[in-house]
């Protein structure tokens, strides 16, 4: 995994196999397909009528952005602070090295921005600036669509440790030593943050909340050792694996 830095740096999703709490390659593919289709469906439902452009913020190397290119009718670009240089993905998406709080685009350049499993990696001091910058590059009526993992899910999704999100901050580096991922705590670092934090900041910088919903991955995306627990947990309808959200830049908002 790459170092988490200020802005929208996202922990690289290097797949580690062989542990009971880790996804196999097949399970990881189901996860990515479910994620891409869920985001694309929200885009199709809520995008402006004449939308043509999209921006993926915190895109890593553009894998998910390429799926958006295949599943939506938008022309996509992407940014990630860990990119070494400007490049082009296999599906022709331009990827720029940039932080989420200072992107190299004109104001009102995009109809849709995606922000998928990134907010928890944004340093607290850059959260407001990042959401404000996303608001700036969106056209009036444009949408911000994304997903945020629930840090209080019984098996925390980054560490794969039980109830990691409930541990006090001083204990987390010690508890992390038990992680089956093999990742170092500092390089895999993320913050305990919820959709309530995201909503408050988004509305403060001028977004309108359109949708916030609970989301759980399909059972085929879950490691076999966890499927029974995950199935029961899903039926109970509490503490979702993630939240998915849609915010809109309204007509009378600040820029």
C-alpha positions as CSV (number, residue, x, y, z in Angstrom):
1,X,0.0,0.0,0.0
2,X,1.2,3.5,-0.7
3,X,1.7,6.1,2.0
4,X,-1.4,8.0,3.0
5,X,-0.7,11.7,2.5
6,X,-2.6,14.9,2.9
7,X,-5.6,15.4,0.6
8,X,-7.3,12.5,-1.0
9,X,-4.5,10.0,-0.9
10,X,-6.0,6.5,-0.9
11,X,-4.5,3.4,0.5
12,X,-3.6,1.2,-2.4
13,X,-5.7,-1.9,-2.6
14,X,-2.9,-4.5,-3.0
15,X,-4.6,-7.9,-2.7
16,X,-3.2,-10.1,0.0
17,X,-4.4,-13.7,-0.2
18,X,-4.1,-16.7,2.1
19,X,-5.7,-15.4,5.2
20,X,-9.2,-16.3,6.4
21,X,-10.3,-12.6,6.7
22,X,-8.8,-11.7,3.3
23,X,-10.5,-11.7,0.0
24,X,-9.5,-14.1,-2.8
25,X,-9.0,-12.7,-6.2
26,X,-12.4,-13.9,-7.2
27,X,-14.0,-12.3,-4.2
28,X,-12.1,-9.1,-4.8
29,X,-13.4,-9.0,-8.4
30,X,-17.0,-9.4,-7.2
31,X,-16.4,-6.6,-4.7
32,X,-15.1,-4.3,-7.4
33,X,-17.9,-5.2,-9.8
34,X,-20.5,-4.5,-7.2
35,X,-18.9,-1.2,-6.2
36,X,-18.6,0.0,-9.8
37,X,-22.2,-1.0,-10.7
38,X,-23.6,0.6,-7.5
39,X,-21.8,3.9,-8.1
40,X,-22.8,3.9,-11.8
41,X,-26.4,3.2,-11.0
42,X,-26.4,6.2,-8.7
43,X,-24.8,8.3,-11.4
44,X,-27.4,7.3,-13.9
45,X,-30.2,8.0,-11.5
46,X,-29.1,11.4,-10.2
47,X,-26.8,13.0,-12.9
48,X,-28.0,16.2,-14.7
49,X,-30.0,15.5,-17.8
50,X,-27.3,16.7,-20.2
51,X,-24.3,15.4,-18.2
52,X,-21.2,14.6,-20.3
53,X,-18.1,14.7,-17.9
54,X,-17.0,13.0,-14.8
55,X,-14.0,13.2,-12.4
56,X,-12.8,10.4,-10.1
57,X,-11.1,11.8,-7.1
58,X,-8.6,9.5,-5.3
59,X,-8.6,7.2,-8.3
60,X,-5.4,5.2,-7.6
61,X,-4.3,4.0,-11.0
62,X,-7.7,4.3,-12.6
63,X,-9.1,0.8,-12.3
64,X,-12.5,1.9,-11.0
65,X,-12.5,4.9,-13.3
66,X,-12.2,2.6,-16.3
67,X,-15.2,0.7,-15.0
68,X,-17.1,3.9,-14.9
69,X,-16.1,4.6,-18.5
70,X,-17.6,1.3,-19.5
71,X,-20.8,1.6,-17.4
72,X,-21.7,5.3,-17.8
73,X,-22.0,7.6,-20.8
74,X,-19.6,10.2,-19.3
75,X,-16.1,11.1,-20.4
76,X,-13.9,10.6,-17.3
77,X,-10.8,12.2,-15.9
78,X,-9.1,11.3,-12.6
79,X,-6.7,12.5,-10.0
80,X,-4.6,10.9,-7.3
81,X,-1.8,12.4,-5.2
82,X,0.2,9.2,-5.4
83,X,0.4,9.3,-9.2
84,X,4.0,10.0,-10.2
85,X,3.1,11.7,-13.5
86,X,0.2,12.4,-15.8
87,X,-0.8,9.2,-17.5
88,X,-3.6,7.5,-19.4
89,X,-5.5,4.4,-18.3
90,X,-6.2,1.4,-20.6
91,X,-9.6,2.9,-21.4
92,X,-8.2,6.3,-22.2
93,X,-8.9,8.0,-18.9
94,X,-6.5,10.9,-18.2
95,X,-5.0,10.5,-14.7
96,X,-3.4,13.6,-13.1
97,X,-1.1,13.7,-10.0
98,X,-3.0,16.0,-7.7
99,X,-4.4,16.4,-4.2
100,X,-8.1,16.6,-3.8
101,X,-7.8,20.1,-2.2
102,X,-6.0,21.6,-5.1
103,X,-7.0,20.2,-8.5
104,X,-5.8,21.4,-11.9
105,X,-9.2,22.1,-13.4
106,X,-11.3,25.2,-14.1
107,X,-14.3,25.9,-12.0
108,X,-17.5,24.2,-13.0
109,X,-15.7,21.7,-15.3
110,X,-17.5,18.5,-14.4
111,X,-21.1,17.2,-14.2
112,X,-20.2,14.4,-11.8
113,X,-17.5,13.8,-9.3
114,X,-16.9,10.4,-7.6
115,X,-15.3,10.0,-4.2
116,X,-15.2,6.3,-3.5
117,X,-13.6,4.9,-0.3
118,X,-11.4,8.0,-0.1
119,X,-12.8,10.4,2.6
120,X,-11.5,8.2,5.4
121,X,-8.0,8.7,4.1
122,X,-8.2,12.5,4.0
123,X,-6.3,14.1,6.8
124,X,-8.7,16.0,9.1
125,X,-7.0,19.4,8.3
126,X,-7.8,18.9,4.6
127,X,-11.4,17.6,4.8
128,X,-13.1,21.0,4.4
129,X,-10.7,22.2,1.7
130,X,-11.2,18.9,-0.3
131,X,-15.0,19.1,-0.2
132,X,-14.8,22.8,-1.1
133,X,-12.5,22.1,-4.1
134,X,-14.8,19.3,-5.3
135,X,-17.7,21.8,-5.0
136,X,-15.7,24.3,-7.1
137,X,-15.0,22.0,-10.0
138,X,-18.6,20.8,-10.2
139,X,-21.1,22.6,-12.4
140,X,-24.3,23.9,-10.8
141,X,-26.7,20.9,-10.6
142,X,-23.8,18.5,-10.7
143,X,-23.5,15.6,-8.3
144,X,-20.9,14.2,-5.9
145,X,-21.3,10.4,-5.7
146,X,-19.3,8.1,-3.4
147,X,-18.9,5.5,-0.7
148,X,-17.5,5.6,2.8
149,X,-16.6,2.4,4.8
150,X,-18.2,2.2,8.2
151,X,-15.3,2.1,10.8
152,X,-17.6,0.4,13.3
153,X,-18.5,-2.6,11.1
154,X,-17.8,-5.7,13.2
155,X,-14.8,-6.6,11.0
156,X,-13.1,-3.3,10.2
157,X,-12.5,-3.2,6.4
158,X,-8.9,-1.8,6.4
159,X,-7.3,-3.8,9.2
160,X,-9.6,-6.9,9.0
161,X,-9.6,-6.8,12.8
162,X,-12.7,-7.3,15.0
163,X,-14.0,-3.9,16.4
164,X,-10.8,-2.1,15.4
165,X,-12.9,1.2,15.1
166,X,-13.9,1.0,18.7
167,X,-10.3,0.9,20.0
168,X,-9.0,4.2,21.5
169,X,-6.5,6.0,19.3
170,X,-3.5,5.2,21.4
171,X,-4.2,1.4,21.2
172,X,-4.8,1.2,17.5
173,X,-1.1,1.0,16.5
174,X,-0.6,-1.9,19.0
175,X,-3.8,-3.7,17.9
176,X,-2.8,-3.3,14.3
177,X,0.1,-5.7,14.8
178,X,-2.5,-8.5,14.7
179,X,-3.7,-7.5,11.2
180,X,-3.6,-10.4,8.7
181,X,-3.0,-7.9,5.8
182,X,0.7,-7.6,6.3
183,X,0.5,-3.8,5.9
184,X,2.3,-1.4,8.1
185,X,0.1,0.8,10.3
186,X,1.6,4.1,9.1
187,X,1.5,3.3,5.4
188,X,-2.0,1.9,5.6
189,X,-3.2,4.7,7.8
190,X,-6.8,6.0,7.7
191,X,-9.1,7.9,10.1
192,X,-12.1,6.8,12.0
193,X,-14.8,9.0,10.4
194,X,-18.5,8.4,9.6
195,X,-21.0,9.6,7.0
196,X,-22.3,12.2,9.6
197,X,-18.9,13.9,9.4
198,X,-19.0,13.9,5.7
199,X,-22.6,15.2,5.5
200,X,-21.9,18.1,7.9
201,X,-18.8,19.2,5.9
202,X,-20.6,18.8,2.5
203,X,-23.5,20.8,3.5
204,X,-21.3,23.5,5.1
205,X,-19.4,24.1,1.8
206,X,-22.7,24.3,-0.1
207,X,-23.9,20.8,-1.2
208,X,-27.4,19.6,-0.9
209,X,-27.8,16.1,0.5
210,X,-29.7,14.0,-2.1
211,X,-29.2,10.4,-0.7
212,X,-27.4,8.6,2.0
213,X,-28.0,4.8,2.2
214,X,-26.6,1.8,3.9
215,X,-24.6,-0.6,1.7
216,X,-23.4,-4.2,2.2
217,X,-21.5,-6.2,-0.4
218,X,-23.0,-9.3,-1.9
219,X,-22.1,-12.5,-0.1
220,X,-19.8,-13.7,-2.9
221,X,-17.5,-10.7,-2.2
222,X,-17.0,-11.7,1.4
223,X,-14.2,-14.1,2.5
224,X,-15.7,-17.6,3.1
225,X,-14.8,-17.6,6.8
226,X,-16.9,-14.4,7.3
227,X,-19.9,-15.2,5.2
228,X,-22.1,-16.7,7.9
229,X,-21.5,-13.7,10.2
230,X,-21.9,-11.2,7.4
231,X,-25.2,-12.8,6.2
232,X,-26.6,-12.6,9.7
233,X,-25.3,-9.1,10.2
234,X,-26.9,-8.0,6.9
235,X,-30.3,-9.4,7.8
236,X,-30.2,-7.5,11.1
237,X,-30.0,-4.2,9.1
238,X,-27.7,-2.4,11.5
239,X,-24.1,-1.1,11.2
240,X,-23.7,-1.4,7.4
241,X,-20.4,-2.3,5.8
242,X,-20.4,1.1,4.1
243,X,-22.6,4.1,3.3
244,X,-23.2,5.3,-0.2
245,X,-24.1,9.0,-0.8
246,X,-25.1,11.5,-3.4
247,X,-24.7,15.3,-2.9
248,X,-25.7,18.0,-5.4
249,X,-24.3,21.5,-6.1
250,X,-27.4,23.6,-5.9
251,X,-28.3,26.8,-7.8
252,X,-27.9,29.2,-4.9
253,X,-24.8,27.7,-3.2
254,X,-21.5,29.3,-2.5
255,X,-18.4,28.5,-4.6
